[in-house]
Amino acid sequence: MTTKLVARAEQELPQVLADLRRLVEHETPSNDKQALDAGLADIEQWLTERLGAPVARQRHDGGPRGDVLDITYPGTAGGTVLLLCHYDTVWPVGTLAEWPFTVDGDRITAPGALDMKLGIVHGVWALRLLRELDVPHPSVRFLLNGDEEIGSISSRPHIERACTEATATLVLEPSREGMAKIRRKGLGLFDLAVHGVESHAGLDPTAGASAIHAIAELIPAITSLAAPERGTTINVGLLDGGTGRNVVAGRATCEIDIRIQDPAEMPRIDAGFRELAVADERIRVELTGGWNRPPMNPNPLSEKLFEHAKAAAKEHGRTLEGTSVGGVSDANFVSALERPVLDGLGAVGAGPHSRDEHVIPGESPGQIATLATLISNLRDF
């Protein structure tokens, strides 16, 4: 089986890459509902072309965000493996016109190719090859969401429900140089608005209460909550305020990104935010936002799942290592429920969210074969 899986994956690589091009050329930015709907419709048609009719299918309305497609193909053994994928990208419609799908040796660059459209393709071909070679395998449930890049607000309940019904969850986000992602940081997204009192900066400066001066007091207090030794980092990424050089500012805002590894950091930082204050009592401080994703730390079931993945890779003469990353994914939600999850099983490449985003197609046969073997072996998980 091992030899046949790799050989068939290598033979089908041109078709795998044609499928990648098809998905890439349907642009699916997170904030464009019309483009997301069109892209998901094509993905569902492509799934049917590659795998036939599913045994179960639901499309959950995402409201203003991308819909969630939940689709299951029957297995020939016990259990259900959930393949968790997102089809949205960070790239707006029109990007492809100036940055087309480009093959340059063993490198393909295109918007969304790495994050994570090739991962979706790998998942489909892994199942297709298992079925073609008549390899025993659990049922495979694909959950494709269109709002991962903006927090998975609409899709989170569907992800959490599906993972509790599955034997294990495999997340087809890109690998880290071929390594699986076994640990991710949690994410907090907070917005600070400071409301002051406007006045003329020259004629009546003391009548005003500057929101900009106040936010300048608050930012050091916010960043002092960081604890890098515990894996907690804080970044104020956007700052805005005021209406003119000669006006005492009546408003100022900033956007804050917080990453944590230890869940105990969330209440500590929340407490620190509650203590934020400025000297001028005329200033009003308003904090909104919250914790978008809990940290992903290995639990016993996830550690067992990773051992299965390493064994699957070994069957193909490969060594699978695990790594920790600062980014977040939908795997964070699964891990927080203490369910078995393994992330970073998709494409090999680099440059996500940048104009250097690319995949290395020569790595795809090995990735597909390892994924297929892992899925098959999870019938005994």
LUMTINU-828546 format. One record per residue: x, y, z negated of N, C-alpha, C, O in turn. Coordinates in steps of 0.2 Angstrom, whole numbers, plus 5000, padded with zeros to 4 digits. Each point is the difference from the previous one (the first is absolute). Layout:
// residues N
XYZXYZXYZXYZ
...
END
This chain:
// residues 381
500449945000499650065000500450065000499950055004
500749954992500450064999500350025007500050065002
500349895001500350015007499550035005500150045004
499349934996499550025005499750074999499950035004
500049994989499850064999500550065003499750045003
500949954995500550055003500050005007500050055003
500049895000500150005007499450035004500050045005
499449944992499450035003500050084999499750045004
500549984990500050074998500550045005499850055003
500749924999500550035005499750005007500150055003
499649894999499750005006499450065001499950025005
499849994990499450055000500250074998499650045000
501049974999500350074998499750055005499850054998
500349945009499750055005499350024999499850055000
499849904998499350014999499950034993499550055000
500949944995500050034994500150075001499650054997
500949975007500250075001499450045004499950064999
499849905006499550035003499450024996499750055001
500249904994499450024995500250064996499650044998
501049965000500350064996499850065004499850054998
500449955009499950065004499350025000499850065000
499749895001499350015000499850044994499650055000
500649924994499850034994500350074999499650054998
501049965004500350074999499750055005499950064998
499949925008499750055004499350014999499650045004
500149944991499450024997500250044993500149974995
499950105006500350044995499450004994499450015001
500949984993499549994994500250044994500249974995
499850105006500250044994499549994994499450005002
500850014992499649994994499450055000499549984998
500650085005499550054999499650015006499650055001
500449905004499650015006499549945001500249955002
499250064995499549955000499949975007499949945000
500050105005499849985006500649955003499849955003
500850074996500649965003500049944996500249945002
499750064991500049944996499549955002500149945001
499350085000499449965003500249975006499949945001
500450095004500249985006500549955000500049945003
500550074992500649964999499849934997500249955002
499350064993499849944997499649955004500049945000
499650095004499649965005500449965005499949955001
500750085001500449975005500449944996500149955002
500150074991500349954996499549945000500349945000
499150074998499549945000500049965006499949945000
500050105006500049965006500649965001500049945003
500650094996500649965000500149944996500249955002
499550064992500049944995499649945003500249955000
499350075003499549955003500449975006499949945001
500450105003500449975006500649954997500149955004
500250074991500649964998499849944995500349955001
499150064995499849954995499349975001499949954997
499750085008499449975000499550034995500250054997
499249935003499550034995500249984993500149944999
499850104997500149994992499449964997499550005003
500749974992499449974996499650054996499549994998
500850065000499750064996500350065002500650015002
498950054998500250065003499650054996499450005000
500950064998499750054997500450075002500650005000
499050055002500450065001499650054995499550025000
501050014995499750044995500150075002500650025002
498950024997500050075002500550044996499950004993
500650045010500450044996499850074999500450044997
499049975005499850075000500450055004500149985006
500250074992500550045004500649975001500450035004
499849924993500649965001499949945004499549995002
501149985000499949945004499649944997500149994994
499549985010499749944997500549944998500550005002
499249954995500449944998499749945003499449995000
501049985004499849945003500249944996500649994999
499049974999500149944996499849945004499449995001
501149975001499849945005500449944998500650004998
499149945002500349944998499949955005499649995004
501049974997500149945004500049944996500550004995
499249955006500049944996500649965000500450005005
499849974990500649964999499949935001499449985001
501149984999500049925000500249974993500149945000
500050114995500149974994499750054995499750055002
500449944991499750044995500350074999500650015003
499050034994500350074999499850055005499849985006
500450084992499950065005500650054999500150024994
500249995011500650055000499750075002499750005006
500450054991499850075002500650035003500550014997
499450015009500550045004499850085000499550015003
500850034993499850074999500450045004500650005000
499050045004500450045006499650075000499450004998
500950055004499750065001500250025008500549995002
498950045001500150025007500150075001500150035006
499850014989500150075000500850025000500449964998
499850105005500750025000500050074998499550044999
501149995000500150074999500050055006500150064999
499849915007500250045006499350025003499649965001
500450115000499350025003500049985008500449995003
498950014999499949995007500450055004500050064999
500349915006500450045005500849994999500450025004
499749954990500849984999500249965005500650015003
499049944999500349955005500150035007500549985004
499250084998500250035006500750035000500350005006
499950024988500750035000500549954998500650015000
499249934997500449954997499749935002499749974996
500450015010499749945002500349934998500650014997
499149945003500249934999500649995004500050005006
500649994991500750005003500449944998500149994994
500149975011500449944999500750025001500250035006
500349974989500750025001500449944998500250004994
499949955010500449944997499649964995499449995001
500949994994499649974994499850054995500150004994
499550055009499750054996499450035004500050025006
499449984990499450045003499850054996500049994993
500050075009499850064997499350025002499950015006
499650014989499450025002499650024993500249974995
499450085006499650024993499649944998499549985003
500650004990499649954997500349935002499749954997
500850045007500249935002500249974993499949944999
500550094997500349974994499550004995499949954996
499750105003499650014994499350015002499850065001
499849895000500249935000499749965005499849944999
500250085007499649965006500449945002499649955002
501050054997500349935002499949954994500049945002
499950084992499849964995499349975001500049944999
499650095004499349975002500149955005499749955000
500750075005500149955006500449944997499849945002
500650064994500449954997499549954996500049945001
499550094995499549964997499649965004499849944999
500050095007499549975005500449945003499749955001
500950065001500449955004500249954995500149945002
500050074992500249954995499449954999500149945001
499350084999499449965000499949965006499849955000
500350095006499949975006500549945001499749955003
500950064995500549945001499849944996500149955002
499750074991499849944996499449965003500049945000
499550105003499549965003500249965006499849955002
500650095002500249975007500449934998499949955004
500550054991500549944998499649964996500349954997
499150065001499649964996500349994993500149944997
500250115000500350004993499550014995499650055001
500349914994499550014995500150074996500650024999
498950015000500050074997499450024997499549985002
500550064993499450034997499650045005500350025005
499150004993499750065003500450065000500350014995
499650035010500450065000499550065001499650005004
500450054991499650055000500450075001500450014996
499450025010500350075001499650054997499450005001
500950054996499750064997500450065003500650014998
499150025007500350065003499750064998499450015001
501050044996499750064998500350065003500550005003
499150064998500250055004500250074996500050055002
500149944991500150064996500649984995500150044995
500349925007500649984995500550064999500250014995
499950025011500550065000499750064996500450044998
499049965000499750064996499749974994499650044997
500749915000499849984994499549944999499949984994
499849995012499649954999499450014996499749954996
500050115004499450024995499449965002499749974996
500150025010499549965002500149935000499549964999
501050025003500249935001500249964993499949945000
500250104995500349964994499549954997500249954999
499250075000499549944998500049945004499949954997
500150065009500049945005500749964999499949945000
500650094999500749974999499949964994500249944999
499650094996500049974993499549945000500249954997
499350065006499549945000500349945004500049954998
500350075008500349955004500549964997500149945000
500450094996500649974998499849964994500349954998
499150064998499849964995499749945002499949954997
499950055010499749945003500549955004499849955002
500850084998500549965004500549964996500150024994
500249935009500549964996500650054999500350004995
499950045010500650045000499950065005499649995005
500750064994500050065005500750015002500550014997
499550005010500650015003499950075004499650015004
500950044994499950075003500550005006500650004999
499250025007500450005006500350075001500150025006
500050024989500450065001500749985002500249944999
500250115004500649985002500549984995499950024994
500649945007500549974996500550064998499950055004
500549944992500650044998500649975003500349964996
499950055010500549975003500049924999500549974999
498950015003499849924999499949984993499849945000
500250104995499949984993499250014999499750055002
500049914994499450014997500050054995500550014997
498950025002499950054995499749974994499449995000
500950004995499749974994499950054994499749984995
500550085006499950054995499950075003500450025004
499050014994499950075003499950054994499749984995
500450085006499850054995499350025001499749995005
500050034989499350035000500050075002500650035001
498950005001499950075003499550044997499449984999
500850084999499550054998500050065004500650025002
498850005000500050065005499650054996499449994999
500950074999499750054996500050065004500550025003
499050034996500050065002499950054994499650004996
500950055004499950054995499850075003500350025005
499250014992499850065003500050054994499749994994
500650075007500150054995499650065002500150035005
499450004991499650055001500250064996500050004994
500250065009500350064996499550065002499449995001
500950064998499650075001500450045004500650024999
499150005007500350045005500050084997499650024997
501050015005500050074999500650035005500349965003
499750104998500550045004500749994996500150024995
500449955009500649994997500450064998500450004996
499450065007500450064999499650054995500350034996
499049985006499650044996499849984993499950044996
500049895004499749984994500249934998499649955000
501050045000500349934999499849964994499949945000
500050104994499849964994499349985000499849964996
499850075009499349985000499949935003499549974999
501050015004500049935003500349954996500450014995
499449935007500349944997500249955005499649975004
501150024998500249975006499949934999500349964996
499450015009499949925000500749975003500149954998
500250095006500749985002500549994995500349954999
499750114997500549994994499849954995500449964997
498950035002499849944996500249935003500249964996
499750035010500249945003500749994999500249945000
500250115001500749994999500249984993500549974999
499150054996500149974993499849935000500349964996
499250025007499749935000500449955003500149944998
500250085008500449955004500549974996500149935000
500450104996500549974996499749964995500349944998
499150084999499749954995499849945003500049954997
499750055009499849945004500649965001499949944999
500650085004500549965003500449974994500449955000
499650094994500349974994499749944997500349964996
499150025007499749944998500349945004499949944998
500550075007500349945003500549974995500350024996
499849915006500449964996500349955004499849945001
500750085003500349965005500349934997500049955004
500250054990500249944997499549954999500149944999
499350085001499449965000499749995007499449975000
500950055005499750005007499550055001499649995005
500350064991499550055001500350075003500550034998
499349985008500250065004499450055001499449975001
500750094999499550055002500350055005500550034999
499149985006500150055005499550055001499449985002
500750084998499550055002500250025007500550035002
499149945003500150005007499750065004500350025005
499250014992499750065004499850054995499849994994
500450085008499950054995499750065004500250015006
499250024992499750055004499750054995499949994994
500150085008499650044995500150085003500450015004
499250034992500050075002499750025006499849965004
500150114997499750035006500550055003499950025006
500650014990500450055003500650014996499949994994
500650045008500650024996499850054995500350004994
499350055007499850054995499449994996499750044998
500149895002499449984996500249954995500349955001
499550074992500149954995499649945002499450015001
500949934999499649945003499449984996500149994994
499450005009499449974997499949935000499649974997
500850005007500049925001500649985002500450035003
499749904995500649965002499949934999499649984996
500649985009499949935000500649965001500550025003
499549924995500649955001499749935001499549994996
500849975008499949935000500549964997500650015002
499249944994500549964996500049935002499449975000
501250005001500049935002500449964994500650034998
499149924999500349974994500149935002499549965002
501150014997500149935000500249964994500450034996
499349925002500149974994500149925001499749975005
500750004991500149935000499749964994499749955000
500350094994499749974994499350034999499950065000
499649905000499350024999499950054994499650045000
500849954995500050044994500150075001499950054996
500449975010500250075001499450045002500050064999
499449905003499450045002499750044994499950065001
500049914994499750044994500550054997499850054998
500949945003500550054997499950065005500150054997
499949945009500050065005499350034999500050065000
499549904999499350044999500050044994499850065000
500549924995500150044994500450065001499850054998
500749945006500450065001499750055004500150064999
499549925006499650055004499450034996499950065001
499949914994499550034995500350064996499650044998
501049965001500450054996500250065004500350044998
499649955009500250065004499750064998499450014999
501050055000499750064998500550065002500649985001
499250085000500450055002499950064994499550004997
501050055003499950054995499450045001499850024995
500150005011499450055001499449974999499849955004
499850074992499349974998499550015006499549975000
500650085004499650015005500049955006499650005005
500949964995500249955005499549944999500049974994
499750005011499749944999500349955005500150015005
500049934992500449955003499549945001499649984996
500449995010499549955002500449945004500450015005
499649934992500349945002499549955003499549994996
500649995010499649955003500449955003500650005000
499149955003500349945002500149944995499650004995
500849965006500149944995500449955003500450015005
499649934992500449945002499749965005499549985000
500850035006499849965006500149935000499549965002
501150024996500149935000500449984994500550034998
499449914999500449984994500649975003500149985006
500450014989500749975003499949935001499549974997
500950005008500049935001500649974997500550015003
499449954992500549974997499949925000499449985000
501149985001499849935001499749974994500150014994
499349955007499749964995500249935001500249985006
499649974990500249935001499849975006500349975004
499050054998499849975006500350035007500249965004
500050104995500450035006500749975000500350005006
500049994989500749975000499949935003500549985003
499049984995499949945003499950005008500349965003
499350094999499950015007500750025003500149985006
500350064991500650025003500549945001500349995005
499649964990500449945001499849965006500449975004
498950034997499849965006500250045006500249965005
499850104995500350045006500749985002500250005005
500250004989500749995001500149935003500549985004
499149974994500149935002499850005007500349965004
499150084998499850005007500650035005500149975005
500250084993500650035004500549955000500349995005
499949974990500549955000499949955005500549975003
498950014998499849955005500250025007500249965004
499950104997500250035006500750025000500350045005
500149944990500750025000500150074998500550035001
499050004996500150084998500050004992499749964997
500550105001500050024993499650064999500150055003
499449944993499550054999500250034993500049974995
500250105005500150034993499450054999499650025004
500450004990499550054997500350064999500650014998
499050055002500350064999499450044996499549995001
500850074996499550054997500050065004500650025002
498950014999499950065004499650064997499649984995
500550085006499750054997499350025003499650034997
500349945009499350015004499549964997500149954996
499350075006499449964997499649975006500250015006
499449944993499649975005499449974996499950004994
499749965010499449974997500249944996499549984996
501150005004500249944996500050034993499949964995
500150105003500050034993499449984997499949984994
499550035010499349984997500049934998499749984995
500549975010500049934998500449984994499849964996
500850075004500449984994499750024994500149974995
499650095005499750034993499549954998499850014994
499949955010499549954998500349944998499649954999
501050055001500449934998499949955005500049944998
499850075008500049955005500649995004500450055000
499749905003500749985003500050045007499550005004
501050044997500150045006500750015001500550004996
499750005011500650015002500050055006499649995005
500850064995500050055005500650005004500549974999
499550075007500650015004500149945004500649995002
498949985001500149945004499950015007499949955004
500050114998499950025007500650015004500549965000
499650095004500550025005500750014996500050024994
500549975010500750024998500150065004499950005006
500350064991500250065004500250054995500249994994
499750085007500250054996499650065002499750015006
500350054990499850065002499250014999499850045004
499949934992499350014999499850084999500450034996
499149995007499850074999500550055003500050064998
500449925006500550055003500049985008499849955002
500650105001500049995008500549955001500149985006
500249994989500549945001499649934999500449955000
499050064999499649934999500149955005499950025006
500449924992500149955005500049934997500049994994
499949965011500049934998500549975004500350025005
500049924992500549965003499649945002499949954996
499950045011499649955002500449935000499649954999
501050055001500449944999499949964994500149944999
499750104995499849974994499349974999499949974996
499750055009499349985000499949925000499649984996
500749985008499949935000500149974993499649964997
501050065000500149974993499550034995499849964995
500050105005499550024996499349975000499749984996
500150015011499449965001500049934998499549984996
501149995005500049934998500049994993499749954997
500750094999500050004993499350024997499849964995
499950095008499350014997499549945001499649994996
500549985010499549945002500249954995499549974997
501150015002500249954995499750014993499849964997
500350115001499850024993499249995000499849974995
499850055010499349995000499849934999499649984996
500849985008499849925000500249974993499649974997
500950055000500249984994499650024994500049974995
499650085006499650034994499449965000499650014995
500349945009499449954999500149964993499549974997
501150035001500249974993500250044995500349984995
499550095006500250054995499649994993500150044995
END
